[in-house]
Amino acid sequence: MTIGGKTQAQALAALHRMNDNAVPIGIEEYRARIERARAFMKSNDIDAMYLNAGSNLTYFSGTRWHPSERMVGAILPADGELTYIAPAFERNTIETFMGMPGRIVCWDEHENPARLLPAILEDFRTAAGARASRQLYVDDSTPLFLFAALQAAMPGYTLRPASPLTGACRARKSIAEIALIQCAMDMTMEVQRAAASILHEGITTSAVEDFVHRAHRHVGASGSYFCIVLFGEATSYPHGVNHVQTLKRGDTVLIDTGCKVHNYISDITRTYVFGPASERQRFVWHAEQAAQLAAFDAARPGVACEDVDRAARRSLEANGFGPGYRLPGLPHRTGHGIGLDIHEGPYLVGGETRVLEPGMCFSNEPMICIPGEFGVRLEDHFYMSASGPHWFTAPAESLEHPFP
């Protein structure tokens, strides 16, 4: 496709809603997640798990609540009823947000909500009998001040990080989850195409960011979940700079953005050149493309996550970048998991020995950063099946044709 050539109005008019047929996670899947968690807790002699407001609460209960200084969460017991904990003045709101049914235990503003847990857990201990061990999994996203309050309120309990459970459950996406991620990725790819089409000399990064937000709304999202737009030398900073840039001919352009569909996230980066590309830009772009494909080719069921990262770095080193994390080269991991959070485990990085399994979803973005010059990041995601990896979005064909 040609970079530039359209007005913003023309580009927006060419977009259409794409998520009308997206099906949210259903009640039966939430029930299955809870039963899997209960089986895991029983096999590890854990009484219950505390889920703090945030993505783990959403994953297991379907309840969306933004974390704050007020304790809102849920206790998921190995035996017993899902129990929500919330400020008394939020009871009616919690009931409307509740995905899975459960009882609600409330606290008033002058009370310490952590002190509610011992009584709640004692109810479960009575039901479980001698099996109960006074061990509680605590959501890893729980703020330190709240964790400290729980420790002080529960001297007879051992508090353990819930990541062995939450990580095991969330890493392998279901068919329904993959379908929602696919929808979000398709939407963002159309937005990326539209953003490339409105570029012209003199446009600012902030103007492009505003357009990307509006374009995401045109395809059915509430807007961009995030957006990074960089021109020229600023593209060598993986997560951007703190000043607006203005586009010039010959500039490297990097756009990294995503949206949400029923809580599941997209994340796509494209890098190309506005106007004629230099030989240096072409060489680096093709080295990035080769590294991305090397990582994809290395991703097979049973292969360790770190081996995918290692394959990308070998490709980069063959083209003179690195070694390791040295610049010019790849200063960060090759990829991250994605789902309800934009970055979630496991990660494609050295030291991550967990093996790839069907259902796992990853970004593939072995970015090349050249300080003082430019950077190139091509980011697409893939999901694992029993037969190997599958792209959510097809990788860039060439520097001149960065979209499938």
C-alpha positions in Angstrom: 0.0 0.0 0.0 1.0 3.6 -0.4 2.0 5.5 2.7 -0.1 8.7 2.8 -2.5 10.0 0.2 -5.7 10.1 2.1 -7.4 12.7 4.3 -8.4 11.8 7.8 -12.1 12.0 6.8 -11.5 9.6 3.8 -9.6 7.1 6.0 -12.3 7.1 8.7 -15.1 6.7 6.2 -13.4 3.6 4.9 -13.6 1.9 8.4 -16.6 0.0 9.7 -17.6 -1.7 13.0 -15.9 -5.1 13.3 -16.9 -6.4 16.7 -20.6 -6.8 16.5 -20.4 -10.6 16.4 -17.7 -10.8 19.2 -19.0 -13.2 21.9 -18.1 -12.4 25.5 -16.8 -15.1 27.8 -19.9 -17.1 29.0 -21.0 -18.2 32.5 -20.0 -21.8 31.8 -16.4 -20.9 31.0 -16.2 -18.9 34.3 -17.6 -21.9 36.2 -15.0 -24.1 34.5 -12.2 -21.7 35.5 -13.4 -21.7 39.1 -13.5 -25.5 39.2 -10.0 -25.8 37.7 -8.8 -23.3 40.4 -10.5 -25.4 43.2 -8.9 -28.6 41.9 -5.5 -26.9 41.9 -5.9 -25.6 45.4 -7.0 -29.0 46.8 -4.0 -30.7 45.2 -1.7 -28.2 46.8 -3.4 -28.1 50.2 -4.5 -24.5 49.9 -7.7 -23.3 51.6 -8.6 -20.4 49.4 -7.4 -17.7 47.1 -7.8 -13.9 47.5 -8.5 -12.1 44.2 -7.9 -8.4 44.3 -9.8 -6.0 42.0 -8.2 -6.3 38.6 -7.7 -8.8 35.8 -7.4 -11.9 38.1 -10.8 -11.1 39.6 -12.2 -10.6 36.1 -10.7 -13.8 34.9 -12.2 -16.1 37.5 -15.5 -14.2 38.3 -16.2 -12.0 35.3 -16.4 -9.1 37.7 -14.6 -5.9 36.5 -13.5 -3.5 39.1 -10.6 -1.0 39.0 -8.2 -1.4 42.0 -7.9 1.5 44.4 -7.0 2.2 48.0 -10.3 0.6 49.1 -10.3 -3.2 49.4 -12.5 -4.8 46.7 -12.0 -8.4 45.8 -13.2 -11.9 46.3 -12.3 -15.1 48.2 -12.4 -18.2 46.0 -12.4 -21.2 48.4 -11.3 -24.7 47.6 -14.7 -25.6 49.2 -17.5 -23.2 49.5 -19.2 -20.2 47.9 -17.4 -17.4 46.1 -17.5 -14.4 48.5 -17.0 -10.8 47.5 -15.5 -8.2 49.8 -16.5 -4.6 49.2 -17.2 -1.2 50.9 -20.8 -1.2 52.1 -21.6 1.9 50.0 -20.6 -0.1 46.9 -22.8 -3.1 47.6 -25.5 -2.2 44.9 -22.8 -1.4 42.4 -20.9 -4.6 43.0 -24.1 -6.5 42.4 -24.5 -4.9 39.0 -20.9 -5.6 38.0 -20.9 -9.2 39.4 -20.2 -11.8 36.7 -20.4 -14.9 38.8 -22.9 -15.0 41.7 -21.7 -15.0 45.2 -22.4 -13.6 48.6 -21.1 -10.1 49.5 -19.4 -9.2 52.8 -19.2 -5.5 53.3 -17.2 -3.1 55.5 -17.7 0.5 56.5 -15.2 3.2 56.0 -13.9 3.2 59.5 -13.2 -0.5 59.5 -10.2 -2.5 58.5 -11.5 -4.8 55.7 -8.6 -7.3 56.1 -10.1 -8.4 59.4 -13.0 -9.8 57.6 -11.0 -12.6 56.1 -10.4 -14.8 59.1 -14.1 -15.1 59.8 -14.8 -15.8 56.1 -12.1 -18.5 56.0 -13.2 -20.1 59.2 -16.6 -20.7 57.6 -14.9 -22.5 54.8 -12.7 -24.4 57.3 -15.8 -25.7 59.1 -17.2 -26.9 55.8 -13.9 -28.5 54.7 -13.2 -30.2 58.0 -9.7 -31.5 58.8 -8.5 -30.9 55.2 -8.2 -27.2 55.7 -4.5 -26.2 56.2 -4.7 -22.4 57.0 -2.9 -21.6 53.7 -4.1 -18.7 51.5 -3.1 -17.8 48.0 -2.9 -14.1 47.6 -3.3 -12.4 44.2 0.1 -11.2 43.1 -1.4 -7.8 42.1 -2.5 -7.1 45.6 -0.9 -3.8 46.8 1.8 -4.1 49.5 -0.3 -2.1 52.0 -3.1 -4.5 51.7 -0.9 -7.6 51.8 0.6 -6.2 55.0 -2.9 -5.7 56.4 -3.8 -9.3 55.6 -0.7 -10.6 57.2 -1.4 -8.6 60.4 -5.1 -9.7 60.5 -4.3 -13.4 59.9 -1.5 -14.5 62.2 -2.5 -18.2 62.0 -2.4 -18.3 58.2 0.4 -18.8 55.7 0.0 -16.4 52.8 1.5 -17.6 49.5 1.6 -15.9 46.1 -1.2 -17.1 43.8 0.9 -17.0 40.7 1.4 -20.8 40.5 -2.4 -21.0 40.1 -3.3 -17.9 38.2 -0.3 -18.3 35.8 -1.2 -21.9 35.1 -4.8 -21.1 34.4 -4.4 -17.8 32.4 -1.4 -18.8 30.2 -3.4 -21.3 28.1 -6.2 -19.4 26.4 -9.5 -21.1 25.5 -11.1 -21.0 22.0 -13.4 -18.2 23.2 -10.5 -16.1 24.5 -8.5 -16.6 21.3 -11.5 -15.5 19.2 -11.8 -12.3 21.2 -8.1 -11.6 20.9 -8.3 -12.3 17.1 -11.2 -9.8 16.8 -9.2 -7.1 18.6 -6.1 -7.8 16.5 -8.1 -7.5 13.3 -9.6 -4.2 14.4 -6.2 -2.7 15.2 -4.7 -3.9 12.0 -7.3 -2.0 10.1 -6.5 1.1 12.2 -2.8 0.7 11.5 -3.5 0.7 7.8 -5.7 3.8 8.1 -3.1 5.6 10.2 -0.4 4.9 7.5 -2.7 6.3 4.8 -3.1 9.8 6.4 0.6 10.6 6.9 1.9 13.7 5.2 4.9 15.9 5.7 4.3 18.2 8.7 1.8 16.0 10.5 2.6 15.6 14.2 2.8 12.5 16.4 0.0 13.9 18.6 -2.3 14.4 15.5 -1.7 10.7 14.5 -2.4 9.5 18.0 -5.7 11.4 18.0 -6.5 9.9 14.7 -5.7 6.3 15.9 -8.0 6.9 18.9 -10.9 8.0 16.6 -10.2 5.1 14.2 -10.4 2.5 16.9 -13.8 4.0 17.8 -14.9 3.7 14.1 -14.1 -0.1 14.1 -16.1 -0.6 17.3 -13.7 -0.1 20.3 -14.1 2.5 23.0 -10.9 4.0 21.6 -7.2 3.1 21.8 -6.2 1.1 24.8 -2.8 2.7 24.3 -1.0 4.4 21.4 2.7 5.2 20.7 3.6 7.2 17.6 7.2 8.0 16.9 9.1 9.6 14.0 12.8 9.7 13.1 15.4 9.3 15.9 12.6 9.0 18.5 11.8 5.5 17.0 15.0 4.3 18.8 13.3 4.6 22.2 11.2 1.5 22.7 8.4 3.2 24.6 8.7 6.7 23.2 9.8 10.2 24.2 8.3 13.1 26.0 8.0 15.5 23.1 5.9 15.8 20.0 7.7 15.1 16.7 6.8 16.5 13.2 7.1 14.2 10.2 9.7 14.8 7.5 10.5 12.9 4.3 12.8 10.0 4.9 11.7 9.6 8.6 11.3 6.2 10.1 7.7 5.9 11.4 6.8 3.6 14.3 3.2 3.1 15.4 2.4 0.8 18.3 -1.3 0.6 19.4 -4.1 -1.7 20.5 -7.7 -1.8 21.7 -10.0 -4.0 23.8 -12.8 -6.4 22.9 -14.8 -7.7 25.9 -11.7 -7.0 28.0 -9.2 -8.8 25.7 -6.4 -6.8 24.2 -4.7 -6.2 20.9 -1.2 -4.9 20.4 0.4 -4.4 17.0 3.5 -2.4 15.9 4.4 -1.4 12.4 7.6 0.4 11.3 8.1 1.8 7.8 9.6 4.9 6.1 7.8 8.0 5.0 9.3 8.7 1.5 12.4 7.1 0.1 14.2 4.7 2.4 18.0 4.7 2.8 20.0 1.6 2.4 20.7 1.7 6.1 16.9 1.8 6.9 16.4 -1.1 4.5 19.1 -3.2 6.0 17.9 -2.8 9.6 14.2 -3.3 8.6 15.1 -6.6 6.9 17.2 -7.7 9.9 14.2 -7.1 12.1 11.9 -9.0 9.8 14.4 -11.9 9.8 14.6 -12.0 13.6 10.8 -11.9 13.9 10.4 -14.9 11.6 13.3 -16.8 13.3 11.4 -16.5 16.6 8.2 -17.7 15.0 10.0 -20.7 13.4 11.5 -21.6 16.8 8.1 -21.6 18.5 7.0 -25.2 18.8 5.1 -27.1 21.5 7.5 -28.3 24.2 10.2 -25.7 23.3 11.2 -23.5 26.2 10.1 -19.9 26.0 13.8 -18.8 26.4 14.7 -20.7 23.2 12.4 -18.5 21.1 14.1 -15.4 22.5 17.5 -17.1 21.8 16.5 -17.8 18.1 15.6 -14.1 17.6 19.0 -13.0 19.1 21.0 -15.4 17.0 19.4 -13.9 13.9 20.1 -10.4 15.0 23.7 -11.2 15.9 24.2 -12.7 12.4 23.4 -9.3 11.1 25.8 -7.5 13.4 23.5 -6.5 16.2 24.0 -7.3 19.9 25.2 -9.6 21.2 22.7 -10.2 24.0 21.1 -7.0 25.1 23.8 -4.7 23.8 23.0 -1.8 21.5 22.6 -1.4 18.7 20.4 -4.4 19.0 17.5 -5.8 21.0 17.4 -4.3 24.5 14.3 -6.2 25.8 12.6 -9.5 25.7 11.4 -10.9 22.4 7.8 -11.3 23.5 5.2 -11.2 26.2 2.0 -13.1 26.8 -1.3 -11.3 26.2 -4.9 -11.6 27.2 -6.8 -9.6 29.8 -3.5 -7.8 30.5 -1.3 -6.4 27.7 1.8 -7.9 29.3 1.2 -11.2 31.1 3.2 -14.4 31.6 4.9 -16.4 30.4 7.4 -14.3 28.5 9.7 -15.0 25.6 12.9 -14.1 27.4 16.1 -15.7 28.7 15.6 -17.6 31.9 12.0 -18.4 31.2 12.1 -22.2 31.1 8.4 -22.9 30.9 7.6 -24.7 27.7 5.2 -23.6 25.0 1.8 -25.3 25.2 -1.4 -25.1 23.1 -3.4 -22.0 23.9 -0.5 -19.8 24.9 -0.5 -16.4 23.1 2.6 -14.2 22.6 3.8 -11.0 21.0 6.8 -11.4 18.7 8.7 -8.1 18.6 12.5 -8.4 18.7 13.0 -4.7 18.2 16.3 -3.2 16.9 17.3 0.0 18.6 20.1 2.1 17.2 20.7 5.1 19.5 21.0 8.4 17.7 19.6 7.0 14.5 16.3 5.1 14.5 14.6 1.9 15.7 12.6 -0.8 14.0 9.9 -2.9 15.7 7.6 -5.3 13.9 5.2 -6.7 16.3 2.6 -9.4 15.6 1.2 -12.0 17.9 0.8 -15.7 17.6 -1.0 -18.5 19.5 0.1 -22.0 20.0 -1.7 -25.1 18.8 -0.7 -28.7 19.1 0.8 -28.4 15.6 2.7 -25.2 16.1 2.3 -21.4 16.1 -0.4 -19.5 14.2 -0.3 -15.7 13.5 -3.1 -13.6 14.7 -2.1 -11.0 12.1 0.2 -11.8 9.1 3.6 -10.2 9.5 4.7 -7.3 7.3 5.6 -8.4 3.7 8.2 -5.8 3.0 9.2 -2.3 3.9 7.0 -0.9 1.1 4.1 -3.2 2.0 4.0 -3.3 5.8 0.4 -4.6 6.0 -1.1 -8.0 4.9 
